[in-house]
Amino acid sequence: MFKCIGVVGFGLMGTQITQFFAQQGYEVVAVDSRKEALDKGLEAIKIGRFGVMKLVEKGKISKSDAEKVLSRIKTSQNYADLKECDLIIEAVYEDVDLKLKVLREVTQLCDAVIGSNTSSISITKLSSAVKDPSKFLGIHFFNPAQIQKLVELIEGLLT
């Protein structure tokens, strides 16, 4: 059972994935190299089109529940903050070299299951960057991830 979810890349999809897991009751550590992305992502989770305050306005959750969701999210610019995560999802933009670089760094931190939110890059190719390819898979969320009730799980040849 997963207790802490790590998300690397806090752009559109990383932000939505973070919100989704926080709404499900998980502690989430979101990492991005850019402080501006972290700030913008947190703002989207709070007051964006599908953010928790919109859910409060629509009567879908209470203000207290929205505050609990937000309290479950920690942001960081440091990969080391992912070391306690049980599941780490790479959600950087669709650049194979960047994804491989991120996966090489993340796999050194812990023994977590690692997934990529890629929609077009081979999971088997990406698994070459992790120390245990049997614990690597594609976890493709559909936009908007915090609303859609659909996620695609993709095995690599070694998953």
DRENTOR-933161 format. One line per field, with one value per atom (N, C-alpha, C): residue number from 1; residue in one letter; atom name; x, y, z. Coordinates in nm, 3 decimals, padded with zeros to 5 digits. Example, Ala and Ser with C-alpha at 12.3 -4.5 7.8 and 13.67 -1.06 7.14 Angstrom:
% DRENTOR-933161
resi [1,1,1,2,2,2]
resn [A,A,A,S,S,S]
name [N,CA,C,N,CA,C]
px [01.319,01.230,01.320,01.285,01.367,01.290]
py [-00.569,-00.450,-00.330,-00.225,-00.106,00.003]
pz [00.780,00.780,00.780,00.708,00.714,00.787]
This chain:
% DRENTOR-933161
resi [1,1,1,2,2,2,3,3,3,4,4,4,5,5,5,6,6,6,7,7,7,8,8,8,9,9,9,10,10,10,11,11,11,12,12,12,13,13,13,14,14,14,15,15,15,16,16,16,17,17,17,18,18,18,19,19,19,20,20,20,21,21,21,22,22,22,23,23,23,24,24,24,25,25,25,26,26,26,27,27,27,28,28,28,29,29,29,30,30,30,31,31,31,32,32,32,33,33,33,34,34,34,35,35,35,36,36,36,37,37,37,38,38,38,39,39,39,40,40,40,41,41,41,42,42,42,43,43,43,44,44,44,45,45,45,46,46,46,47,47,47,48,48,48,49,49,49,50,50,50,51,51,51,52,52,52,53,53,53,54,54,54,55,55,55,56,56,56,57,57,57,58,58,58,59,59,59,60,60,60,61,61,61,62,62,62,63,63,63,64,64,64,65,65,65,66,66,66,67,67,67,68,68,68,69,69,69,70,70,70,71,71,71,72,72,72,73,73,73,74,74,74,75,75,75,76,76,76,77,77,77,78,78,78,79,79,79,80,80,80,81,81,81,82,82,82,83,83,83,84,84,84,85,85,85,86,86,86,87,87,87,88,88,88,89,89,89,90,90,90,91,91,91,92,92,92,93,93,93,94,94,94,95,95,95,96,96,96,97,97,97,98,98,98,99,99,99,100,100,100,101,101,101,102,102,102,103,103,103,104,104,104,105,105,105,106,106,106,107,107,107,108,108,108,109,109,109,110,110,110,111,111,111,112,112,112,113,113,113,114,114,114,115,115,115,116,116,116,117,117,117,118,118,118,119,119,119,120,120,120,121,121,121,122,122,122,123,123,123,124,124,124,125,125,125,126,126,126,127,127,127,128,128,128,129,129,129,130,130,130,131,131,131,132,132,132,133,133,133,134,134,134,135,135,135,136,136,136,137,137,137,138,138,138,139,139,139,140,140,140,141,141,141,142,142,142,143,143,143,144,144,144,145,145,145,146,146,146,147,147,147,148,148,148,149,149,149,150,150,150,151,151,151,152,152,152,153,153,153,154,154,154,155,155,155,156,156,156,157,157,157,158,158,158,159,159,159]
resn [M,M,M,F,F,F,K,K,K,C,C,C,I,I,I,G,G,G,V,V,V,V,V,V,G,G,G,F,F,F,G,G,G,L,L,L,M,M,M,G,G,G,T,T,T,Q,Q,Q,I,I,I,T,T,T,Q,Q,Q,F,F,F,F,F,F,A,A,A,Q,Q,Q,Q,Q,Q,G,G,G,Y,Y,Y,E,E,E,V,V,V,V,V,V,A,A,A,V,V,V,D,D,D,S,S,S,R,R,R,K,K,K,E,E,E,A,A,A,L,L,L,D,D,D,K,K,K,G,G,G,L,L,L,E,E,E,A,A,A,I,I,I,K,K,K,I,I,I,G,G,G,R,R,R,F,F,F,G,G,G,V,V,V,M,M,M,K,K,K,L,L,L,V,V,V,E,E,E,K,K,K,G,G,G,K,K,K,I,I,I,S,S,S,K,K,K,S,S,S,D,D,D,A,A,A,E,E,E,K,K,K,V,V,V,L,L,L,S,S,S,R,R,R,I,I,I,K,K,K,T,T,T,S,S,S,Q,Q,Q,N,N,N,Y,Y,Y,A,A,A,D,D,D,L,L,L,K,K,K,E,E,E,C,C,C,D,D,D,L,L,L,I,I,I,I,I,I,E,E,E,A,A,A,V,V,V,Y,Y,Y,E,E,E,D,D,D,V,V,V,D,D,D,L,L,L,K,K,K,L,L,L,K,K,K,V,V,V,L,L,L,R,R,R,E,E,E,V,V,V,T,T,T,Q,Q,Q,L,L,L,C,C,C,D,D,D,A,A,A,V,V,V,I,I,I,G,G,G,S,S,S,N,N,N,T,T,T,S,S,S,S,S,S,I,I,I,S,S,S,I,I,I,T,T,T,K,K,K,L,L,L,S,S,S,S,S,S,A,A,A,V,V,V,K,K,K,D,D,D,P,P,P,S,S,S,K,K,K,F,F,F,L,L,L,G,G,G,I,I,I,H,H,H,F,F,F,F,F,F,N,N,N,P,P,P,A,A,A,Q,Q,Q,I,I,I,Q,Q,Q,K,K,K,L,L,L,V,V,V,E,E,E,L,L,L,I,I,I,E,E,E,G,G,G,L,L,L,L,L,L,T,T,T]
name [N,CA,C,N,CA,C,N,CA,C,N,CA,C,N,CA,C,N,CA,C,N,CA,C,N,CA,C,N,CA,C,N,CA,C,N,CA,C,N,CA,C,N,CA,C,N,CA,C,N,CA,C,N,CA,C,N,CA,C,N,CA,C,N,CA,C,N,CA,C,N,CA,C,N,CA,C,N,CA,C,N,CA,C,N,CA,C,N,CA,C,N,CA,C,N,CA,C,N,CA,C,N,CA,C,N,CA,C,N,CA,C,N,CA,C,N,CA,C,N,CA,C,N,CA,C,N,CA,C,N,CA,C,N,CA,C,N,CA,C,N,CA,C,N,CA,C,N,CA,C,N,CA,C,N,CA,C,N,CA,C,N,CA,C,N,CA,C,N,CA,C,N,CA,C,N,CA,C,N,CA,C,N,CA,C,N,CA,C,N,CA,C,N,CA,C,N,CA,C,N,CA,C,N,CA,C,N,CA,C,N,CA,C,N,CA,C,N,CA,C,N,CA,C,N,CA,C,N,CA,C,N,CA,C,N,CA,C,N,CA,C,N,CA,C,N,CA,C,N,CA,C,N,CA,C,N,CA,C,N,CA,C,N,CA,C,N,CA,C,N,CA,C,N,CA,C,N,CA,C,N,CA,C,N,CA,C,N,CA,C,N,CA,C,N,CA,C,N,CA,C,N,CA,C,N,CA,C,N,CA,C,N,CA,C,N,CA,C,N,CA,C,N,CA,C,N,CA,C,N,CA,C,N,CA,C,N,CA,C,N,CA,C,N,CA,C,N,CA,C,N,CA,C,N,CA,C,N,CA,C,N,CA,C,N,CA,C,N,CA,C,N,CA,C,N,CA,C,N,CA,C,N,CA,C,N,CA,C,N,CA,C,N,CA,C,N,CA,C,N,CA,C,N,CA,C,N,CA,C,N,CA,C,N,CA,C,N,CA,C,N,CA,C,N,CA,C,N,CA,C,N,CA,C,N,CA,C,N,CA,C,N,CA,C,N,CA,C,N,CA,C,N,CA,C,N,CA,C,N,CA,C,N,CA,C,N,CA,C,N,CA,C,N,CA,C,N,CA,C,N,CA,C,N,CA,C,N,CA,C,N,CA,C,N,CA,C,N,CA,C,N,CA,C,N,CA,C,N,CA,C,N,CA,C,N,CA,C,N,CA,C,N,CA,C,N,CA,C,N,CA,C,N,CA,C,N,CA,C,N,CA,C,N,CA,C,N,CA,C,N,CA,C,N,CA,C]
px [00.085,00.000,00.089,00.055,00.132,00.087,00.183,00.154,00.191,00.302,00.350,00.377,00.327,00.342,00.435,00.531,00.619,00.581,00.585,00.557,00.672,00.738,00.849,00.804,00.808,00.758,00.625,00.622,00.502,00.442,00.437,00.366,00.219,00.151,00.007,-00.028,00.031,-00.005,00.046,00.168,00.221,00.137,00.090,00.003,-00.129,-00.188,-00.315,-00.300,-00.192,-00.167,-00.148,-00.075,-00.054,-00.187,-00.271,-00.402,-00.486,-00.485,-00.562,-00.524,-00.396,-00.354,-00.380,-00.360,-00.389,-00.537,-00.623,-00.767,-00.806,-00.724,-00.752,-00.696,-00.633,-00.583,-00.435,-00.362,-00.219,-00.136,-00.025,00.077,00.148,00.174,00.237,00.355,00.467,00.584,00.600,00.586,00.598,00.732,00.809,00.942,00.949,01.005,01.034,01.159,01.240,01.363,01.335,01.213,01.180,01.083,01.125,01.039,00.911,00.921,00.802,00.698,00.744,00.650,00.582,00.657,00.599,00.493,00.525,00.430,00.305,00.325,00.212,00.125,00.188,00.114,00.030,00.088,00.011,-00.106,-00.085,-00.195,-00.307,-00.271,-00.371,-00.448,-00.379,-00.446,-00.541,-00.504,-00.590,-00.707,-00.675,-00.781,-00.800,-00.737,-00.749,-00.887,-00.904,-01.034,-01.088,-00.999,-01.040,-00.983,-00.942,-00.880,-00.977,-00.920,-01.003,-01.102,-01.068,-01.164,-01.283,-01.262,-01.376,-01.466,-01.404,-01.484,-01.566,-01.507,-01.579,-01.697,-01.672,-01.777,-01.894,-01.863,-01.965,-02.030,-01.986,-02.044,-02.000,-01.892,-01.845,-01.759,-01.689,-01.612,-01.626,-01.597,-01.603,-01.472,-01.475,-01.353,-01.249,-01.294,-01.203,-01.136,-01.213,-01.156,-01.056,-01.086,-00.993,-00.861,-00.870,-00.748,-00.669,-00.738,-00.670,-00.598,-00.662,-00.599,-00.469,-00.477,-00.359,-00.250,-00.289,-00.189,-00.113,-00.166,-00.100,00.008,00.019,00.111,00.233,00.349,00.477,00.545,00.599,00.673,00.821,00.903,01.048,01.120,01.239,01.327,01.437,01.424,01.529,01.478,01.540,01.501,01.511,01.601,01.619,01.491,01.402,01.276,01.180,01.216,01.134,01.171,01.272,01.328,01.230,01.126,01.027,00.907,00.905,00.789,00.789,00.669,00.650,00.625,00.572,00.544,00.589,00.668,00.715,00.671,00.606,00.558,00.635,00.703,00.773,00.671,00.661,00.562,00.624,00.750,00.813,00.764,00.796,00.744,00.806,00.742,00.773,00.905,01.014,01.148,01.221,01.252,01.307,01.436,01.524,01.650,01.626,01.534,01.501,01.438,01.346,01.282,01.386,01.478,01.582,01.670,01.705,01.789,01.717,01.590,01.511,01.501,01.471,01.456,01.586,01.700,01.830,01.853,01.814,01.833,01.736,01.612,01.510,01.537,01.581,01.601,01.711,01.799,01.908,01.862,01.744,01.699,01.635,01.558,01.478,01.439,01.362,01.321,01.174,01.129,00.988,00.952,00.824,00.771,00.780,00.827,00.844,00.760,00.689,00.607,00.634,00.603,00.613,00.475,00.445,00.317,00.325,00.424,00.438,00.316,00.291,00.183,00.237,00.371,00.421,00.557,00.627,00.762,00.755,00.833,00.835,00.869,00.783,00.806,00.930,00.950,01.070,01.196,01.194,01.310,01.335,01.231,01.247,01.294,01.252,01.291,01.441,01.511,01.656,01.727,01.659,01.719,01.702,01.620,01.593,01.665,01.696,01.773,01.691,01.559,01.475,01.360,01.384,01.280,01.152,01.160,01.038,00.940,00.990,00.905,00.882,00.882,00.863,00.747,00.662,00.549,00.507,00.427,00.365,00.238,00.220,00.099,00.049,-00.031,-00.073,-00.210,-00.207,-00.330,-00.385,-00.516,-00.581,-00.620,-00.617,-00.637,-00.787,-00.836,-00.771,-00.767,-00.649,-00.625,-00.706,-00.730,-00.803,-00.953,-01.000,-01.142,-01.170,-01.086,-01.106,-01.100,-01.184,-01.183,-01.117,-01.007,-00.939,-00.789,-00.717,-00.571,-00.528,-00.431,-00.382,-00.254,-00.248,-00.129,-00.063,00.067,00.137,00.258,00.263,00.380,00.489,00.614,00.725,00.756,00.852,00.886,00.939,00.995,01.054,00.968,00.853,00.767,00.712]
py [-00.120,00.000,00.124,00.217,00.341,00.438,00.509,00.610,00.750,00.757,00.885,00.874,00.970,00.974,01.090,01.063,01.168,01.200,01.326,01.369,01.459,01.424,01.504,01.573,01.705,01.788,01.847,01.978,02.042,02.138,02.091,02.165,02.127,02.137,02.110,01.972,01.867,01.732,01.699,01.740,01.713,01.777,01.897,01.966,01.890,01.849,01.778,01.643,01.572,01.442,01.461,01.564,01.594,01.620,01.702,01.731,01.605,01.523,01.398,01.313,01.287,01.201,01.266,01.396,01.464,01.456,01.466,01.455,01.313,01.214,01.076,01.044,01.142,01.123,01.091,01.093,01.063,01.187,01.167,01.271,01.274,01.394,01.407,01.504,01.462,01.548,01.579,01.706,01.749,01.821,01.776,01.832,01.891,02.010,02.074,02.158,02.171,02.249,02.399,02.439,02.581,02.623,02.715,02.764,02.825,02.892,02.953,02.846,02.731,02.623,02.571,02.561,02.514,02.613,02.742,02.844,02.845,02.840,02.842,02.718,02.602,02.478,02.479,02.527,02.536,02.631,02.740,02.834,02.768,02.688,02.617,02.518,02.449,02.352,02.424,02.543,02.618,02.683,02.764,02.850,02.833,02.735,02.714,02.666,02.649,02.608,02.480,02.386,02.261,02.250,02.363,02.364,02.337,02.319,02.281,02.391,02.517,02.623,02.624,02.582,02.567,02.453,02.347,02.237,02.281,02.370,02.425,02.509,02.597,02.683,02.601,02.486,02.401,02.307,02.314,02.231,02.085,02.056,01.918,01.875,01.971,01.945,02.065,02.044,02.154,02.233,02.352,02.432,02.359,02.292,02.214,02.102,02.034,01.928,01.987,02.103,02.169,02.200,02.248,02.277,02.150,02.040,01.912,01.866,01.882,01.846,01.926,02.055,02.141,02.106,02.067,02.035,01.906,01.824,01.698,01.717,01.837,01.863,01.937,01.880,01.945,01.967,02.086,02.112,02.129,02.098,02.104,02.118,02.170,02.174,02.069,01.981,01.886,01.742,01.664,01.524,01.445,01.481,01.407,01.403,01.498,01.500,01.388,01.316,01.204,01.071,01.072,00.946,00.862,00.922,00.847,00.803,00.837,00.805,00.658,00.601,00.462,00.450,00.556,00.563,00.700,00.700,00.826,00.828,00.937,00.952,01.066,01.032,01.133,01.196,01.330,01.401,01.524,01.512,01.622,01.618,01.722,01.727,01.617,01.592,01.478,01.495,01.483,01.487,01.365,01.270,01.142,01.160,01.250,01.269,01.326,01.420,01.476,01.369,01.292,01.187,01.085,01.044,00.949,01.008,01.135,01.202,01.203,01.243,01.248,01.109,01.009,00.873,00.820,00.852,00.810,00.870,00.994,01.060,01.004,00.988,00.943,00.800,00.715,00.573,00.553,00.651,00.642,00.670,00.729,00.777,00.673,00.583,00.494,00.371,00.285,00.160,00.167,00.283,00.304,00.242,00.219,00.191,00.324,00.319,00.441,00.431,00.538,00.542,00.667,00.662,00.779,00.813,00.940,00.986,01.007,00.949,00.969,00.919,00.984,00.940,00.886,00.897,00.860,00.790,00.787,00.730,00.586,00.498,00.358,00.341,00.268,00.239,00.152,00.058,-00.026,00.058,00.153,00.241,00.322,00.378,00.457,00.371,00.245,00.158,00.132,00.160,00.141,00.236,00.340,00.439,00.406,00.307,00.278,00.151,00.141,00.025,-00.102,-00.094,-00.214,-00.198,-00.233,-00.218,-00.297,-00.397,-00.473,-00.389,-00.279,-00.189,-00.057,-00.060,00.060,00.038,00.138,00.128,00.266,00.266,00.389,00.411,00.533,00.570,00.698,00.678,00.790,00.841,00.957,01.024,01.105,01.118,01.197,01.332,01.433,01.572,01.606,01.665,01.700,01.580,01.549,01.428,01.425,01.540,01.541,01.524,01.527,01.512,01.379,01.345,01.224,01.099,01.004,00.877,00.771,00.809,00.719,00.740,00.630,00.632,00.505,00.519,00.407,00.356,00.226,00.164,00.083,00.107,00.043,-00.031,-00.159,-00.240,-00.225,-00.228,-00.243,-00.392,-00.427,-00.568,-00.630,-00.548,-00.600,-00.572,-00.509,-00.477,-00.603]
pz [00.000,00.000,00.000,-00.085,-00.093,00.016,00.074,00.175,00.125,00.053,00.004,-00.145,-00.220,-00.365,-00.400,-00.484,-00.535,-00.679,-00.714,-00.852,-00.894,-01.003,-01.054,-01.181,-01.175,-01.285,-01.241,-01.219,-01.164,-01.265,-01.390,-01.494,-01.487,-01.598,-01.602,-01.548,-01.604,-01.563,-01.423,-01.391,-01.257,-01.148,-01.175,-01.081,-01.063,-01.173,-01.167,-01.097,-01.126,-01.062,-00.912,-00.873,-00.732,-00.663,-00.723,-00.664,-00.653,-00.757,-00.755,-00.634,-00.616,-00.505,-00.369,-00.357,-00.231,-00.198,-00.299,-00.277,-00.234,-00.270,-00.230,-00.092,-00.027,00.109,00.120,00.010,00.013,00.043,00.112,00.124,-00.011,-00.062,-00.193,-00.183,-00.241,-00.254,-00.402,-00.437,-00.576,-00.593,-00.692,-00.715,-00.855,-00.861,-00.989,-00.969,-01.072,-01.061,-01.058,-01.097,-01.108,-00.997,-00.915,-00.806,-00.863,-00.977,-01.038,-01.072,-01.119,-01.152,-01.026,-00.917,-00.792,-00.742,-00.748,-00.703,-00.791,-00.922,-01.016,-00.998,-00.979,-00.960,-00.834,-00.725,-00.599,-00.614,-00.685,-00.709,-00.788,-00.890,-00.969,-00.884,-00.795,-00.707,-00.612,-00.567,-00.475,-00.548,-00.651,-00.707,-00.858,-00.917,-01.061,-01.102,-01.230,-01.287,-01.223,-01.189,-01.126,-00.985,-00.928,-00.796,-00.683,-00.564,-00.449,-00.409,-00.429,-00.394,-00.489,-00.613,-00.706,-00.659,-00.605,-00.552,-00.431,-00.350,-00.235,-00.285,-00.384,-00.439,-00.495,-00.553,-00.612,-00.510,-00.385,-00.280,-00.285,-00.358,-00.370,-00.251,-00.190,-00.068,00.024,00.151,00.248,00.245,00.300,00.309,00.393,00.497,00.582,00.501,00.417,00.333,00.233,00.179,00.086,00.156,00.279,00.356,00.385,00.410,00.433,00.307,00.191,00.065,00.050,00.069,00.053,00.153,00.273,00.377,00.345,00.258,00.221,00.114,00.059,-00.051,-00.001,-00.029,-00.001,-00.135,-00.157,-00.280,-00.248,-00.346,-00.325,-00.458,-00.452,-00.568,-00.554,-00.455,-00.422,-00.435,-00.523,-00.540,-00.410,-00.322,-00.197,-00.114,-00.132,-00.057,-00.101,-00.205,-00.251,-00.183,-00.099,-00.047,00.033,00.091,00.169,00.086,-00.042,-00.127,-00.167,-00.174,-00.214,-00.364,-00.423,-00.565,-00.613,-00.720,-00.777,-00.923,-00.962,-01.100,-01.166,-01.273,-01.353,-01.446,-01.441,-01.522,-01.590,-01.630,-01.702,-01.847,-01.924,-02.061,-02.148,-02.261,-02.347,-02.422,-02.349,-02.405,-02.350,-02.437,-02.391,-02.311,-02.353,-02.280,-02.141,-02.131,-01.999,-01.910,-01.964,-01.885,-01.835,-01.923,-01.883,-01.773,-01.787,-01.685,-01.550,-01.550,-01.426,-01.365,-01.445,-01.394,-01.335,-01.397,-01.342,-01.203,-01.186,-01.056,-00.952,-00.988,-00.894,-00.845,-00.935,-00.899,-00.795,-00.782,-00.684,-00.541,-00.525,-00.395,-00.305,-00.363,-00.282,-00.362,-00.301,-00.364,-00.406,-00.448,-00.482,-00.616,-00.635,-00.768,-00.843,-00.966,-01.044,-01.170,-01.201,-01.321,-01.400,-01.527,-01.614,-01.668,-01.672,-01.726,-01.878,-01.941,-02.086,-02.163,-02.274,-02.361,-02.493,-02.513,-02.645,-02.645,-02.535,-02.532,-02.478,-02.536,-02.497,-02.349,-02.278,-02.137,-02.122,-02.211,-02.205,-02.221,-02.313,-02.331,-02.204,-02.146,-02.023,-01.906,-01.904,-01.792,-01.788,-01.898,-01.901,-01.803,-01.760,-01.671,-01.522,-01.489,-01.348,-01.304,-01.174,-01.126,-01.124,-01.111,-01.110,-01.209,-01.336,-01.438,-01.409,-01.321,-01.289,-01.208,-01.149,-01.069,-01.141,-01.274,-01.355,-01.452,-01.466,-01.559,-01.607,-01.710,-01.756,-01.675,-01.629,-01.556,-01.624,-01.728,-01.812,-01.768,-01.705,-01.662,-01.778,-01.781,-01.884,-01.825,-01.909,-01.869,-01.866,-01.759,-01.632,-01.535,-01.490,-01.410,-01.281,-01.221,-01.094,-01.113,-01.238,-01.269,-01.340,-01.437,-01.516,-01.429,-01.459,-01.384,-01.470,-01.532,-01.623,-01.612,-01.595,-01.600,-01.673,-01.760,-01.839,-01.774,-01.744,-01.689,-01.800,-01.824,-01.935,-01.881,-01.911,-01.873,-01.978,-01.932,-02.022,-02.036,-02.118,-02.135,-02.007,-01.916,-01.792,-01.668,-01.688,-01.573,-01.510]
